[in-house]
Amino acid sequence: MAREIKFSDISTVLDEIGYPIGRSTASEELSDVRLILADGDTNLGKLVSETSLESFESAADIESALHNVLPRKAVGEPYQSEGDA
């Protein structure tokens, strides 16, 4: 069953994974997660597969890597709070 989560709540999903974890394994484990962004939605597993790191030591590593592959408008306007969007 597909899961749906806002980017602001991504840590709840990332904390469920065992670390360290390889990029391809993380991508597979997160392939059922639809990530709701400020400008639409995308598949979290696909985003993880587009990151440049080969492995992740923590949820913070994945979250940081995701910021490098998300479009700028994906998390809202610069310098603005995401709020409940």
C-alpha positions, 0 to 999 in steps of 0.5 A: 500500500502506498504511503503519502507524506509531506516533505516537512514530515519526511523524518518519520519515514526515514527513521523507519529505515535501518542504517547504514543503507545503500542508495539503491536499497534505500530507493527500493524501501522508499519506492511506495512513498509519495512525497507531497511537495509545495509544487506537486508530488513525486516518488520518494524512492525515485528522488533517493535514486537521483542523489549522489551519495552511494550510501547513507549513515543516517536519516539526516544524510538522506534528507540532506542529499534530497535537498540537492535533488529537489527543485527550489520551489518544491519546498515553498518560496525561499525564506518562507515557512512551509506551514501546512502547505 
